[in-house]
């Protein structure tokens, strides 16, 4: 009988200790109430990663001396990115132009003579590439966030890229995952045929996230810096924001991958890792908004409102 009482006391004591620890943690969390800025300030060197220069695409347009820098996501569109590398190596985009700027939507660049049937040669690049609108969810380390998403069963991040996913397979197929059309997303323009996008025409989302395009267009990655050079372009006056004349279009000076540039021209950025506790704290802070000026914080968030932080390496504190 004594052993039974001892067991009961041990269980009760353990439960009490667990409850006390839980209450203390909740109290600490409540007392902290960090803003997203404060969370960033508390980050450590291990909370950040340095993207490889070979995965950074520098788009230099004529309206600025600073490039738009995109990071590519080969886990989601390896075939299109391989074709894009071929095009860039051949300097395909040099001298082409931004041909479309649609208000609250996208800026698109490519060959201005395309509508006249006078295509610039693709050289060694493929003319058609099978669509990579999504991939198998299996094998991805998806870091989910809590969000009532209208376009996906689950949303979260993979290596800094915003991702939507199926909760399970649909129609007996395996579950899928895809990059989402958030602000700054880089996509492959296509026509009616699903395989008509070969990366010779690209666009970046410059307005409110057009998530209805998810799983209908191949996305390649997202902008890290320089989006203001695209989002502030004059709007096209033709249908869908296309420019009416060549004079309206903004020329593309060059497109290069970082590893093709001289060291002094490379821009070194670090991006917050999305598989860390600090990132979870960052998302929580942006969700709760406890210290911001909000009179009635909604305490919810969409995947495109998270904005994974990036910063120059020079700001890194040892």
TACOR-V406410 format. One record per pair of residues at least 12 apart in sequence whose ideal C-beta (glycine too) atoms are under 10 Angstrom apart, sorted by the first residue. I is the first residue (numbers start at 0). J is the second residue. D is the distance in whole Angstrom. If there is no record, write none. Layout:
BEGIN
{{I;J;D} {I;J;D}}
END
This chain:
BEGIN
{{28;280;10} {28;283;9} {29;289;9} {31;280;9} {31;284;10} {31;289;9} {32;284;9} {32;287;8} {32;289;4} {32;290;6} {33;280;7} {33;281;9} {33;283;9} {33;284;6} {33;287;9} {33;289;8} {33;290;7} {34;281;10} {34;284;6} {34;285;9} {34;287;9} {34;288;8} {34;289;7} {34;290;4} {34;291;7} {35;280;9} {35;281;6} {35;282;9} {35;283;9} {35;284;4} {35;285;5} {35;286;9} {35;287;10} {35;288;9} {35;290;9} {35;291;9} {35;305;10} {35;306;9} {35;308;9} {36;281;10} {36;284;8} {36;290;9} {36;291;10} {37;280;9} {37;281;10} {37;284;8} {37;290;8} {38;271;10} {38;277;7} {38;278;9} {38;279;10} {38;280;5} {38;281;5} {38;282;9} {38;283;8} {38;284;5} {38;285;9} {38;308;10} {39;271;8} {39;277;8} {39;280;10} {39;281;7} {39;284;9} {39;308;6} {39;310;9} {40;316;10} {41;277;7} {41;280;8} {41;281;10} {42;271;7} {42;272;9} {42;275;8} {42;277;5} {42;278;9} {42;280;9} {42;281;8} {42;308;9} {42;310;10} {42;315;10} {42;316;9} {43;275;9} {43;277;7} {43;316;9} {44;269;9} {44;315;7} {44;316;8} {44;317;7} {45;272;8} {45;275;8} {45;277;9} {46;269;9} {46;271;6} {46;272;6} {46;273;10} {46;274;10} {46;275;5} {46;276;8} {46;277;4} {46;278;7} {46;280;10} {46;281;9} {46;308;10} {47;268;10} {47;269;4} {47;270;7} {47;271;6} {47;272;6} {47;275;9} {47;277;9} {47;308;9} {47;309;9} {47;310;8} {47;312;9} {47;315;7} {48;158;8} {48;159;8} {48;268;10} {48;269;6} {48;270;6} {48;271;8} {48;272;5} {48;273;9} {48;274;10} {48;275;10} {48;309;10} {49;267;7} {49;268;8} {49;269;5} {49;270;8} {49;312;7} {49;315;9} {50;68;9} {50;70;5} {50;71;9} {50;158;9} {50;159;8} {50;220;10} {50;223;8} {50;257;8} {50;267;9} {50;268;7} {50;269;8} {50;270;6} {50;309;9} {51;70;9} {51;71;10} {51;256;10} {51;257;8} {51;258;8} {52;256;7} {52;257;3} {52;258;5} {52;259;9} {52;260;8} {52;262;9} {52;265;6} {52;266;9} {52;267;8} {53;71;9} {53;73;10} {53;84;9} {53;256;6} {53;257;6} {53;258;4} {53;259;9} {54;69;9} {54;70;6} {54;71;5} {54;72;8} {54;73;7} {54;80;9} {54;220;8} {54;256;8} {54;257;8} {54;258;9} {55;68;6} {55;69;7} {55;70;6} {55;71;8} {55;220;9} {55;223;7} {55;255;9} {55;256;7} {55;257;4} {55;258;8} {55;260;9} {55;265;8} {55;266;8} {55;267;10} {55;268;8} {56;68;7} {56;69;5} {56;70;8} {56;71;6} {56;80;9} {56;83;8} {56;84;9} {56;87;7} {56;92;10} {56;185;8} {56;201;9} {56;219;8} {56;220;8} {56;222;10} {56;254;7} {56;255;7} {56;256;6} {56;257;8} {56;259;10} {57;69;8} {57;87;10} {57;225;9} {57;253;8} {57;254;7} {57;255;5} {57;256;7} {57;257;6} {57;259;9} {57;260;7} {57;264;8} {57;265;9} {57;266;8} {58;87;10} {58;92;8} {58;97;9} {58;108;8} {58;185;9} {58;201;8} {58;203;9} {58;222;9} {58;225;8} {58;228;9} {58;229;8} {58;251;7} {58;252;9} {58;253;8} {58;254;5} {58;255;9} {59;92;10} {59;93;9} {59;225;9} {59;228;9} {59;250;10} {59;251;7} {59;252;4} {59;253;5} {59;254;7} {59;255;8} {59;264;10} {60;96;9} {60;97;7} {60;106;9} {60;108;8} {60;225;9} {60;228;6} {60;229;8} {60;232;9} {60;249;6} {60;250;7} {60;251;6} {60;252;6} {60;253;9} {60;254;10} {61;96;9} {61;97;9} {61;228;10} {61;248;10} {61;249;6} {61;250;4} {61;251;8} {61;252;6} {62;97;9} {62;228;6} {62;229;9} {62;231;8} {62;232;7} {62;233;10} {62;249;6} {62;250;9} {62;252;10} {63;225;8} {63;227;9} {63;228;5} {63;229;10} {63;231;10} {63;249;10} {63;252;10} {64;228;10} {64;252;10} {65;224;8} {65;225;6} {65;227;9} {65;228;7} {65;266;9} {66;224;8} {66;225;6} {66;228;8} {66;252;9} {66;253;8} {66;254;9} {66;255;9} {66;260;10} {66;264;9} {66;266;7} {67;106;10} {67;183;9} {67;185;9} {67;203;7} {67;222;6} {67;223;9} {67;224;7} {67;225;4} {67;226;6} {67;227;9} {67;228;6} {67;229;6} {67;254;10} {68;222;7} {68;223;5} {68;224;5} {68;225;6} {68;226;10} {68;257;8} {68;265;10} {68;266;6} {68;268;7} {68;309;9} {69;183;8} {69;184;9} {69;185;5} {69;201;9} {69;203;8} {69;219;7} {69;220;5} {69;221;7} {69;222;5} {69;223;7} {69;224;9} {69;225;9} {69;226;10} {69;254;10} {70;158;9} {70;159;7} {70;160;8} {70;185;9} {70;219;9} {70;220;5} {70;221;6} {70;222;8} {70;223;5} {70;257;10} {70;268;9} {70;270;7} {70;309;9} {71;83;8} {71;84;9} {71;160;10} {71;185;8} {71;218;10} {71;219;5} {71;220;4} {71;221;9} {71;256;9} {72;157;8} {72;158;7} {72;159;9} {72;160;5} {72;162;9} {72;178;6} {72;184;10} {72;185;9} {72;218;8} {72;219;7} {72;220;5} {72;221;8} {73;158;10} {73;219;9} {73;220;9} {74;134;7} {74;138;9} {74;139;7} {74;140;10} {74;157;7} {74;158;7} {74;160;8} {74;162;10} {74;176;9} {74;178;9} {75;131;7} {75;132;9} {75;133;8} {75;134;6} {75;139;9} {75;157;8} {75;158;10} {75;160;7} {75;162;8} {75;176;8} {75;177;7} {75;178;5} {75;217;8} {75;218;7} {75;219;8} {75;220;8} {76;128;9} {76;130;9} {76;131;4} {76;132;9} {76;133;10} {76;134;8} {76;177;10} {76;178;8} {76;185;10} {76;186;10} {76;187;8} {76;198;9} {76;217;5} {76;218;7} {76;219;5} {76;220;8} {77;131;8} {77;134;9} {78;125;8} {78;128;5} {78;129;7} {78;130;9} {78;131;6} {78;197;10} {78;198;9} {78;217;9} {79;125;10} {79;128;5} {79;129;9} {79;130;9} {79;131;6} {79;186;10} {79;187;6} {79;196;7} {79;197;7} {79;198;5} {79;201;10} {79;217;5} {79;218;9} {79;219;6} {80;128;10} {80;131;9} {80;187;10} {80;198;8} {80;217;10} {80;219;6} {80;220;8} {81;124;9} {81;125;9} {81;128;9} {81;198;9} {82;121;9} {82;123;9} {82;124;5} {82;125;5} {82;126;9} {82;127;10} {82;128;5} {82;187;9} {82;196;10} {82;197;6} {82;198;5} {82;199;8} {83;124;8} {83;128;9} {83;185;10} {83;187;8} {83;197;9} {83;198;4} {83;199;9} {83;201;8} {83;219;7} {83;254;9} {83;256;9} {84;124;9} {84;198;9} {84;256;7} {84;259;10} {85;121;8} {85;122;7} {85;123;5} {85;124;4} {85;125;8} {85;197;10} {85;198;9} {86;119;10} {86;121;7} {86;122;8} {86;123;9} {86;124;5} {86;125;10} {86;197;8} {86;198;6} {86;199;6} {86;201;10} {86;254;8} {87;124;9} {87;198;9} {87;253;9} {87;254;5} {87;255;6} {87;256;6} {87;259;8} {88;122;9} {88;123;8} {88;124;9} {88;255;9} {88;256;8} {88;259;8} {89;119;10} {89;120;9} {89;121;8} {89;122;5} {89;123;7} {89;124;7} {90;122;10} {90;253;7} {90;254;8} {90;255;9} {91;109;10} {91;110;9} {91;119;7} {91;120;9} {91;121;7} {91;122;7} {91;124;7} {91;198;9} {91;199;7} {91;251;10} {91;254;8} {92;108;7} {92;109;8} {92;110;9} {92;119;9} {92;199;8} {92;200;10} {92;201;8} {92;251;5} {92;252;9} {92;253;7} {92;254;4} {92;255;9} {93;250;9} {93;251;7} {93;252;7} {93;253;5} {93;254;7} {93;255;9} {94;110;10} {94;111;10} {94;119;9} {94;250;7} {94;251;7} {94;252;8} {94;253;9} {95;108;6} {95;109;6} {95;110;6} {95;111;7} {95;112;9} {95;113;10} {95;119;7} {95;199;9} {95;200;9} {95;248;9} {95;250;8} {95;251;5} {95;252;10} {95;254;9} {96;108;6} {96;109;8} {96;110;8} {96;111;5} {96;112;10} {96;242;8} {96;245;7} {96;247;9} {96;248;4} {96;249;6} {96;250;5} {96;251;6} {97;109;9} {97;111;9} {97;201;10} {97;202;9} {97;203;10} {97;228;10} {97;229;7} {97;232;6} {97;233;10} {97;235;9} {97;242;8} {97;247;10} {97;248;6} {97;249;4} {97;250;8} {97;251;7} {98;110;8} {98;111;5} {98;112;10} {98;113;8} {98;114;9} {98;188;10} {98;200;8} {98;202;10} {98;235;8} {98;237;10} {98;240;9} {98;241;6} {98;242;6} {98;245;9} {98;247;9} {98;248;6} {98;249;9} {98;251;10} {99;188;9} {99;200;10} {99;202;7} {99;232;9} {99;234;9} {99;235;6} {99;237;8} {99;238;10} {99;239;7} {99;240;5} {99;241;5} {99;242;7} {99;248;9} {100;202;10} {100;205;7} {100;229;8} {100;230;9} {100;231;9} {100;232;4} {100;233;6} {100;234;5} {100;235;5} {100;240;5} {100;241;9} {100;242;7} {100;247;9} {100;248;9} {100;249;8} {101;202;9} {101;205;8} {101;206;8} {101;209;10} {101;234;7} {101;235;7} {101;237;10} {101;238;9} {101;239;6} {101;240;3} {101;241;8} {102;205;9} {102;206;7} {102;234;5} {102;235;9} {102;240;7} {103;204;10} {103;205;8} {103;206;3} {103;207;6} {103;209;9} {103;230;10} {103;234;9} {103;240;10} {104;202;9} {104;204;8} {104;205;7} {104;206;5} {104;207;8} {104;209;6} {104;212;10} {104;234;10} {104;239;8} {104;240;7} {105;180;9} {105;184;9} {105;186;8} {105;188;9} {105;201;10} {105;202;4} {105;203;6} {105;204;6} {105;205;6} {105;206;7} {105;209;8} {105;212;9} {105;229;9} {105;230;10} {105;239;9} {105;240;8} {106;201;9} {106;202;6} {106;203;6} {106;204;9} {106;205;5} {106;206;9} {106;226;9} {106;228;9} {106;229;4} {106;230;7} {106;231;10} {106;232;6} {106;234;10} {106;235;9} {106;240;8} {106;249;9} {107;186;9} {107;188;6} {107;200;7} {107;201;7} {107;202;4} {107;203;8} {107;205;10} {107;229;10} {107;235;9} {107;239;9} {107;240;8} {107;241;8} {108;188;9} {108;200;7} {108;201;6} {108;202;7} {108;203;9} {108;229;9} {108;248;9} {108;249;8} {108;250;10} {108;251;6} {108;254;9} {109;188;6} {109;198;10} {109;199;6} {109;200;3} {109;201;7} {109;202;9} {109;251;9} {110;199;7} {110;200;7} {111;241;10} {111;242;8} {111;244;10} {111;245;6} {111;248;6} {111;250;10} {112;245;9} {113;188;10} {113;199;9} {113;200;7} {114;241;9} {118;199;8} {119;199;8} {121;197;7} {121;198;10} {121;199;6} {124;197;7} {124;198;8} {124;199;7} {125;194;10} {125;197;6} {125;198;9} {125;199;10} {126;194;10} {126;195;9} {126;197;6} {126;199;9} {127;192;8} {127;193;10} {127;194;5} {127;195;7} {127;196;9} {127;197;6} {128;187;8} {128;189;10} {128;194;6} {128;195;9} {128;196;7} {128;197;5} {128;198;7} {128;199;10} {128;217;8} {129;193;8} {129;194;5} {129;196;10} {129;217;9} {130;187;9} {130;189;8} {130;192;9} {130;193;5} {130;194;6} {130;195;9} {130;196;7} {130;214;10} {130;215;9} {130;216;8} {130;217;6} {131;177;9} {131;178;10} {131;187;9} {131;196;9} {131;216;10} {131;217;5} {131;218;8} {131;219;9} {132;175;9} {132;177;6} {132;178;9} {132;187;10} {132;189;10} {132;193;8} {132;196;10} {132;212;10} {132;213;8} {132;214;5} {132;215;6} {132;216;7} {132;217;6} {132;218;8} {133;162;10} {133;163;9} {133;164;9} {133;165;9} {133;174;10} {133;175;4} {133;176;6} {133;177;4} {133;178;9} {133;213;8} {133;214;5} {133;215;10} {133;217;9} {133;218;10} {134;162;10} {134;164;10} {134;173;10} {134;175;7} {134;176;6} {134;177;7} {134;178;9} {135;168;10} {135;172;9} {135;173;5} {135;174;7} {135;175;7} {135;176;7} {136;152;10} {136;153;9} {136;162;9} {136;164;5} {136;165;6} {136;166;9} {136;167;9} {136;168;9} {136;173;7} {136;174;4} {136;175;6} {136;176;4} {136;177;9} {137;168;10} {137;173;6} {137;174;7} {137;175;10} {137;176;9} {138;176;9} {139;155;10} {139;157;5} {139;158;9} {139;162;7} {139;164;8} {139;174;10} {139;176;5} {140;155;10} {140;156;10} {140;157;6} {140;158;8} {140;273;9} {140;274;6} {141;153;7} {141;154;9} {141;155;5} {141;156;7} {141;157;6} {141;162;6} {141;163;10} {141;164;6} {141;176;7} {141;273;10} {141;274;10} {142;155;5} {142;156;5} {142;157;7} {142;158;9} {142;159;10} {142;162;9} {142;272;9} {142;273;5} {142;274;5} {142;275;9} {142;278;7} {142;279;8} {142;282;9} {143;155;4} {143;156;9} {143;162;9} {143;164;8} {143;302;10} {144;156;7} {144;161;9} {144;273;9} {144;278;9} {144;279;8} {144;282;5} {144;283;9} {144;285;10} {144;286;8} {144;300;7} {144;301;9} {144;302;6} {144;305;7} {145;282;8} {145;283;9} {145;286;8} {145;299;8} {145;300;8} {146;163;10} {146;282;9} {146;286;9} {146;299;7} {146;300;6} {146;301;6} {146;302;6} {146;303;10} {146;304;9} {146;305;9} {147;299;7} {147;300;10} {147;301;8} {148;163;7} {148;164;10} {148;179;9} {148;210;8} {148;301;7} {148;302;7} {148;303;10} {149;210;7} {149;211;9} {149;301;9} {150;163;6} {150;177;10} {150;179;8} {150;180;9} {150;208;9} {150;210;5} {150;211;7} {150;212;10} {150;213;6} {150;214;9} {150;301;10} {150;302;9} {151;163;3} {151;164;6} {151;165;7} {151;166;9} {151;175;9} {151;176;9} {151;177;8} {151;179;7} {151;210;8} {151;213;7} {151;214;9} {151;302;8} {152;164;7} {152;165;5} {152;166;4} {152;167;8} {152;169;9} {152;174;8} {152;175;10} {153;165;7} {153;166;6} {153;167;10} {153;174;9} {153;176;9} {153;302;10} {154;179;7} {154;210;10} {154;300;10} {154;301;8} {154;302;4} {154;303;9} {154;305;9} {155;176;9} {155;273;8} {155;282;9} {155;302;7} {155;305;9} {156;271;10} {156;272;9} {156;273;4} {156;274;8} {156;278;8} {156;282;9} {156;302;8} {156;305;7} {156;307;7} {157;176;7} {157;178;9} {157;273;7} {157;274;9} {158;270;9} {158;272;8} {158;273;7} {158;274;8} {158;307;10} {159;220;9} {159;221;8} {159;223;9} {159;270;5} {159;271;7} {159;272;7} {159;273;5} {159;274;9} {159;278;9} {159;307;5} {159;308;9} {159;309;8} {160;178;6} {160;179;8} {160;181;9} {160;184;9} {160;218;9} {160;220;7} {160;221;6} {160;270;10} {160;273;8} {160;307;8} {161;177;10} {161;178;7} {161;179;5} {161;180;9} {161;181;5} {161;182;10} {161;183;10} {161;184;8} {161;208;9} {161;218;10} {161;221;7} {161;273;9} {161;301;10} {161;302;5} {161;303;6} {161;304;10} {161;305;7} {161;306;9} {161;307;8} {162;176;6} {162;177;7} {162;178;6} {162;179;6} {162;273;10} {162;302;8} {163;175;9} {163;176;7} {163;177;6} {163;178;8} {163;179;5} {163;180;9} {163;210;8} {163;213;6} {163;214;8} {163;302;7} {164;176;4} {164;177;7} {164;179;10} {165;177;9} {175;214;8} {177;213;6} {177;214;5} {177;215;10} {177;216;10} {177;217;9} {177;218;7} {178;213;8} {178;214;10} {178;216;10} {178;217;9} {178;218;4} {178;219;8} {178;220;8} {178;221;8} {179;204;10} {179;208;7} {179;209;10} {179;210;6} {179;212;9} {179;213;6} {179;214;10} {179;218;8} {179;221;10} {179;301;10} {179;302;6} {179;303;7} {180;204;6} {180;207;10} {180;208;5} {180;209;5} {180;210;5} {180;211;8} {180;212;5} {180;213;6} {180;214;10} {180;215;9} {180;216;8} {180;218;7} {180;303;8} {181;204;7} {181;207;10} {181;208;5} {181;209;10} {181;210;8} {181;218;10} {181;221;7} {181;301;9} {181;302;7} {181;303;4} {181;304;9} {181;305;9} {181;306;8} {181;307;10} {182;203;9} {182;204;5} {182;205;7} {182;206;7} {182;207;8} {182;208;6} {182;209;10} {182;221;9} {182;222;8} {182;226;7} {182;230;8} {182;303;7} {182;304;9} {182;306;8} {183;203;6} {183;204;6} {183;205;8} {183;208;10} {183;220;9} {183;221;5} {183;222;4} {183;223;8} {183;224;10} {183;225;9} {183;226;5} {183;229;9} {183;230;9} {183;303;9} {183;306;9} {184;202;9} {184;203;7} {184;204;5} {184;205;10} {184;208;8} {184;209;9} {184;212;9} {184;213;10} {184;216;10} {184;218;6} {184;219;9} {184;220;8} {184;221;5} {184;222;8} {184;303;9} {185;198;10} {185;201;6} {185;202;8} {185;203;6} {185;204;8} {185;217;10} {185;218;7} {185;219;5} {185;220;5} {185;221;6} {185;222;7} {186;198;10} {186;200;10} {186;201;7} {186;202;5} {186;203;7} {186;204;7} {186;209;10} {186;212;8} {186;215;10} {186;216;5} {186;217;7} {186;218;5} {186;219;7} {186;220;9} {187;199;9} {187;200;7} {187;201;6} {187;202;8} {187;216;6} {187;217;4} {187;218;8} {187;219;6} {188;200;4} {188;201;6} {188;202;6} {188;216;8} {188;217;10} {189;215;9} {189;216;6} {189;217;8} {193;215;9} {193;216;9} {193;217;9} {194;217;10} {196;216;7} {196;217;6} {197;217;10} {198;217;8} {198;219;7} {201;219;8} {201;251;10} {201;254;9} {202;216;9} {202;218;10} {202;229;9} {203;220;10} {203;221;9} {203;222;6} {203;225;10} {203;226;7} {203;229;5} {203;230;8} {204;218;9} {204;221;9} {204;222;9} {204;226;9} {204;229;9} {204;230;9} {204;303;9} {205;222;10} {205;226;7} {205;227;10} {205;229;6} {205;230;4} {205;231;9} {205;232;8} {205;240;10} {206;230;8} {207;303;9} {208;301;8} {208;302;9} {208;303;4} {208;304;9} {210;301;9} {210;302;9} {210;303;8} {221;270;10} {221;307;8} {221;309;10} {222;309;10} {223;266;9} {223;268;6} {223;269;10} {223;270;7} {223;307;9} {223;309;5} {223;310;10} {224;266;7} {224;268;7} {224;309;7} {224;310;10} {224;311;9} {225;266;9} {228;249;9} {229;249;9} {232;247;10} {232;248;10} {232;249;6} {233;247;7} {233;248;10} {233;249;8} {234;247;10} {235;247;7} {235;248;9} {266;311;8} {266;312;9} {267;311;7} {267;312;4} {267;313;8} {267;315;10} {268;309;5} {268;310;7} {268;311;6} {268;312;7} {268;314;10} {269;308;9} {269;309;7} {269;310;6} {269;311;8} {269;312;5} {269;313;10} {269;314;9} {269;315;6} {270;307;6} {270;308;7} {270;309;5} {270;310;8} {271;306;10} {271;307;6} {271;308;5} {271;309;7} {271;310;8} {272;307;9} {273;305;9} {273;307;6} {278;305;9} {278;307;8} {278;308;9} {281;305;8} {281;306;9} {281;307;9} {281;308;7} {282;300;7} {282;302;10} {282;304;10} {282;305;6} {282;307;10} {283;298;10} {283;300;9} {285;300;6} {285;304;7} {285;305;6} {285;306;8} {286;298;6} {286;299;7} {286;300;4} {286;304;9} {286;305;9} {287;299;10} {287;300;9} {288;300;9}}
END
